Amino acid sequence: MSRWPDTPVIYEIGTWPWLTGLSRRYGRPVTLADVPGEVWDEIAAPGIDAVWLMGVWERSPAGLVLAQHNEDLQRSFREALPDLAPEDVVGSPYCVRRYRVDERLGGPAGLAAARAALRGRGVRLILDYVPNHVAPDHPAVTLNPEWFVQGSEEDLAADPRGWFSAGERVLAHGRDPFFPPWPDVAQLNAFDPGLRDATAMVLGDIGDQCDGIRCDMAMLFTNEVFARTWGRWVGPAPEEEFWPQVFARVRARHPGLVLIAEAYWDMEWTLQQQGFDFCYDKRLYDRLAHEDAGSLRKHLAAGRDFQDGLVRFLENHDEPRAAATLPGGRGRAAAVAIATLPGATLWHDGQFDGRRTRLPVFLARFPDEPDDPESRDFHRRLLSAAATVRGGDWHIVETGGWPDNPSHHDLLAWSWRDGERRHLVVINFGGRPAQGRVEAPWPDLAGRSWELADLLDGRVFTRDGDELAESGLYVDLPPWDFHLLTFR
């Protein structure tokens, strides 16, 4: 397969509930080994570059028992699935017992068949890796206890929620520094040389089976964060950071493998510098969900080298459904933004259809929800249009207005140019009509007449190049409306 595109579009699928839904749809058990071709055709729609099959690895029986007896988890399960049955709870995909495809999903042969089906359609495959922790019944807990954060009987007595007994040893439960420990996992030690060697080996093995790896909570394994969280028990940090040391070996084995970091706490740039190709842009998500155009404009002022390494999203398996948190016009305006900015775009299975229930990752079945054909049509048109837009030079574009009309402050605009292909995106990211002038993004517009075709609704506007060059493009947009214009 050819090299990854600079601005890949990724489609995340929760593998287990997706296969359950297909089994109900076709009236027979469906695994990764025998997904019908027409389903892969639907997934590999024009504009999709990669599919992330989330949750394919072998889940922990011990973790499942804990989930079945955790009242908080059970409550969240029933909120998502009011008709919850015992067989619906299959355990967390982030409580990994082995990095081997779960046989109930089709096993390694099933994954190979799925990858071949995607590759035949020009689509890449992304899989997960969880660096911070493993299941309490992972073989390494017994065979390689030195890979884990170890404590004492005194630690266990003082904090029984944070520690557990594993044979003759006391090990820490996995955690990040801002939340209580996760009771179903054992904390790995990022400073241990043996763990670093094992991580490089496992990532290489995963890379044999896919084209990209998404690393869960990647910032937890930077030296600074890990030392702040566990320094008392693990000693001083080594001279070399975890990720660069591991990635040097992984890339020697798989030079074309794309590495994606789930990243928070404004650590995207740090992780990019440590070798990740893309990092979650959680800051953009928060601003799209809760802030205004001015806040977004400041975020997008960062350099292109930073922007190109970000993953833009409106939902994923950890976030609420966009249809619930960003309903109506705001959600569509936000979707146009993430689809046309530099970097990678992440869409989530069910997002196009307007699903509103965020499914806990422990569950094997989605609730029945009505589809939203209007939402599906809009997102499919946007997916196709955005695929023709992003390429070449990208620039944020200034907007202006008049002293007695401040509505132009709600306008966001950026341009793309790739040779003779020119595109301009203008979004009214506000709940009131907005009028303003959008600065001409290219100096050679003068002296010609231009047709501006909106790729989303088909409207065509004719504008004089001299006026565009001198005064900019006048726009008048209803609340949360947008233009995705190609210049001809």
N, C-alpha and C positions, 0 to 999 in steps of 0.2 A: 504494500500500500504506500502511496505517496506520503510525504511529510505532512505533519499536522498543519492545518491553516493557522494563520496568525490570530484570527478571531473566531475560535471554534464555538459552535453551539452544541451544548450538552443536554441530553434528556435523561433525567433521573427516573428510574423505575424501582419501586419497592418490590423485589423479586417474588417473595412468597405470596403476598396478597394478590399480586398481578397474575401469578399462575393459578391461584384459586379462582379468580374471576374468569380466566380463560377456561378452566375446567367446567365451570358452571355454564359458560357460553356455549361450549361444544358438547356438553353432556358426556364427557369422558375425562379421565385424569390427564392433565397436560403438565409436562415437565420441560426443562430447558432443552431436552433432547428432541422434542417433537412439537414445538410451537408451530402452528400452521404458517405457511409462507405469506398468506394474506395479512397476518398479524404483523410480521416483520415489515411488510410493505407499508402498513399503517404507521408503524413506529419510525421507519426510515423515510419520513416525509422530506420533500425538498427543503433544504435549509438546516437539517439535522446532521451534525458531523460526528457525534459520538453518543453512545448510550452507556449510562452508568447503571449497572445492575447492582443495586444496593442490597447487601445482606445475603450473599451466596454461601458464606463459609459455614462450617459445621458449628451449630449452636450447642451450648453447654447444658447437659441434663441437670447439673447442680444449679446452674443459674435459673433454669426453668422452675425448679422446685421453689427457689426463693421468690420468684415472681408470682407463683401461684399462692403464696402465703403472705404477700405484702399488701396490706389493706389500701395504702395510697395508690399503688399500681392498679390493684383490682378496681378501685373507684374510677380511675382514669380509663380503664378498659371498658367499663360499663357506660361511661359517658359517651365514648366513641361508638360502641356497639351495644345498644340497649338489649338486644337479644343474645348477648354473649353466651357462648357454650364453652365447656372445658377445652375442646379441641381447637378453639380459636386462639388459644394462648400457646405460642410455640417457642418463646424465649427471645432474648435480645440478640440481634445480629452483631452487637458490639460487646457481647460476652462470648468471645470466640474460644472454642475448645481446640480446634485445629484449623489451619489454613488449607483445608481441603473442601471442595464443594460438597455441600450436604447432599446425601444420597436421595433424600426426599424431594430435592429440587432437580435431580437428574445426574448428580455426581460429576466428576471431571469430564466424562464423555459428553454429558449433556451440555456443559459449559462450552466445550470445544465445538459442538454442533451449533450452539447459539452464536459463538464468535464467527464461525464460518458463514452463517446466514447473514450476519451483519456485514461482514467483510465483502461478501458478494454483492451487497448493496452500497458499497463505498462508505460504510459507517464503522467507526472505531469502537472499541470496548474499554470501559473503565471499571475497575474493581476497587474495593476498600482495603485499607490496612489500618489497624488500630495499634499505634506505637506505645501508648501509655499503660495498657493493662491487658490481661488475659483472664479467662475464666478460672475459677478456683480449682477446677479439675483438669486444667491444661497439663499435659505431661511434664512440662518444664518445672511445675511447682515441686514435683518430686525429684526430677532428674537434675535440675539446674537451679537450686534455690538461691545461688549467688546472683542470679539475674534479677532478684526481687529486692524491694526495700524491706529490710528486716529490723524487727524491734525486739523487745524483751517482754517477759511476763509482767513487768511493771507497766509497760506501755499498754498491754492488753487490759490490765486491771483498771488503769486510769481512763482508758478510752475504748471500751469494748465495741463501739460502732466503727472505730477506725482501724481495728486490728483483728486478726483471727489466727487460730492455731492451725498449722499445717504440719502434721507429724510432730517432731520435736522442735519445730521452729515457729516463731511468731512473725507473720507477714502483714504488711499494710494492705488495706483495701485501697483500690484506685480512687483518685480524687483530683480535682483542680483546686487551687488555693482559695477560691471564693465560695465553694459549696461544700455541703457535708459529703462524706465518703460514699461511694457507690458500693452497696453491700454485696453485689454479685460478682465482683472482679478483684484480682490481685494486682498490686502496683509494681510495675517494672522499674528497674533502676537505670536511668539514662546514663549514669556515669560508669557503669560496669563495662569493661572492655569486651567481655564475652558476650554480653547482650548486644553490643554494637556489631560484633561479628555475626551473630545470629540474625539480627535485623537485616543486614545486607544480604544474607543468604535467603531469607524469607521473601524480601522484596524482589530479589532476582527470580525466585521461583514463581511469584505472582506475575512478574513481568513476562514469564514464558507464556502466560495464559491470556494476556490482554495488551492493550496499547497505552494505557494510562492508569495511574493509581492515585486515589484520593486518600490522603492521610488524615485520620481523625484527630482533632484537637492538637495539631502539630506544634503549636507554640509551647505546649507543656514540656517539650523535650529540648527547648533551648537551655543552655547552661544557666542563664540568669534566672529564668522562671523555675527550673527544677531545683536549683540551689535554694531559692527563696522558699519553696514548698517543703523540701525534704533535707535541707543541709545538715540538720542535727543528726540525721541517721545515715547519711551517705558520704559525708566528708566533703573536702574541697572539690571544686569542679576541675575536670581535666583541661589541659590547654586547648584542645581542639573541640569545636562544637560537634554535637551529635550528628546533625544532618549532613554537613559537608563530608564528614568522615565516612558515613554510610553511603552517600550518593556517589562518591568517587568510584566505589566498587560496583554499585548498581549500574551506573552509566557505562562503565567498561563492558558490562555484559549486555546492556540494552541501551545503546546510545540514542535511540529515537523515542524512548519511553517518556511520556509526559507525567510530571509529578505535581499534584494539586494539594494545597494545604487548606484544611479547615482552620481558619485563623480569626482571632478576636483580639481585643485590647490594643488596637492600632499597631499590631506587630507584623502587618503585611510586608512592609519594606524590609524588615529584618529577615523574614523568611524567604523573600525573593533573593536577598543577598546570600542566603545560605543554600540556595540551589533549587528552590521550587519554581516551576514555570508559571504557576497561577496560584493566587491566594483568594479566599473569600473576601468580598467587599461588603462586610457587614455594616460598615459605616454608611455606605450608600443606601442599603436597605432601610436602615433606621431613618435616614433623612427622607427617603421617598414615602415612608409610612407615616412620619410624624412631623416633618418640618416643611419649610417653604422653598420657593425657587431660589431665594438668595442663599440659603444654606447649601443647596445643591450646587449652585454656581461656584461657591468657594471650594467645595469638594472636588469639582472637575477642573480646577485650576492647576492641579498637580501635573508634573511633567509626564510626557508620553511614555517614558521608560517605566514609570510606575503604573500608569493606567493600563498599559498593554499586559501587565501581569496580574490583573484582577479578574475575579469571577463575579459577574453581576447577576442578581437573582431577586425575585419577589417572594419566593417560598422554596422550601425544601423539606425534608422529612423532620427537621428540627424546629421549623417555624410554623406558625399558624397558616392556614390556607389563605391565599391572597383574596379569594372571593369573599372571605369573611372579614378580613382586616382592611382591604383596599377595594371596597365595592364600587361599582359604577364607574363614573368618569375618571376619578383619581387613579383607580387601578389601571385603566387603559392608558392614561397618560404615562404612568410609571412603566407600563409594559413597553411602550414605544421608546422610552428612555433606555431601559436596559438592553433592548434589542438592537439599538443603533449606536451605542457607545463602544469605544475600544475595549479590548480584552475579550474574555470569554463570557458567554451568556449561558445561564443554567435555567432550564425549564423543568418542571416537576410533573410526573404523570398525574393526570386528573386536573391540572391547572387550566388547561385549555377548555375543559368541559365544565368549569365552574364549580368543582367540588368544594365543599365548605367544611368538612370534618377532617381534622388532622388525626391521622391514625397512629396510635402508639406503635413503635417499631416491633413490639413484642407480639403483635397480632397478625394472624394469617388471612384475614378477610376484611374487605372494605364494607362499610354499611351501604345499603342501597340509597342512592341519591339521584334525583332527576338531573339529566344532562341539560346544559344551557346551550342550545344550538347557536344562538347569537354570539356567545362568547367563543365557541369553537370556531365559528367562521371568522371572527375578528383575528384571533390568534393565528390561525392558519394563513390568513392574508398577510399578517405582520411578519410571520416567519419567512414567507416567500419573498416579501419585499425587502426585508432587512438583509437577506442573503446577497442581494444585488448592490447594496449600499456600502457595506463596510469593506474598505480596501484603500490603500494608498495613504495620503496625508489627511490627518484629522486635526481640526482646530475648533476650539470653543469660539463662538461668534458673539460679538457685542450687540446689544439691543438698546434702543433709545426711545424717547417719547417727548412729552410736552409738559410744561410746568403745571398745567391745570388737569393733567391726566396721568396719574402715577401708575396706571394699570400695567405699563410695559415692564415694571419690575417683576411681574409674574411670568414673563416670557423667558424661556430657555432656548438656545439655538446653538447648533454646531454643524460643521460641514465636513464632507469627505470629497477628496479628489484623487482619482487614479487615472492618469493620462487625460483622455478626453471625457471620461465619466465624471460628472459632478453631481453631488447630492447635498441638499440642505434639509436639516431637521429643525422644525420650530414647534415648541410645545408651550401651551398656556398651562402652567402648573399652578393654577389657582381657581378658586370657586366663583370668580366673577369674569365677565367679558374683559378681554385685554386687547388694546390697540397699541401699535408701536412700529418702529422702523428697525429692521434687521440689517445690520451692516453687510454690505456686499462682500462676500468672502473671497472673491478672486479679482485681481486688478484688471483683467483683460475682458471684462463684460461689456465695456463701452464699445460703441460703434456697430452693434448688431442688435437685432430683435431676438428675444428668447421666449421659448415655450417652457413653462414650468408645469410639469405633469405630476400630480399627486399619486404616488404609487399605492396608496391605501384605498382611495375612493374614486380614482379615475378622472377627477376634475383636471382641466387644463387651463392655465392662465398665460396670457401673452403679456410680456413686459418689455419695455424699452431698455436696452443695455445702458444708455447714457444716464437714464434716471436711476437705474440700479446702482451704477458706479458713484453717482453724485449723492443720492439721498438714501440709498438702501431700499430694501423690499418692505413695502407697507403691508402689514398683516392686521387682521381683525378676527380674533378667534373667540368663540364662546367658551364658557368655563370648561377646563380640562380638555380642550380640543387641541388638534395638532395638524401639522403638515409634514409629509415625508416626500420631498420634491426632488425630481430629477430635472436637470437643465438641459434643454436641447436647442 
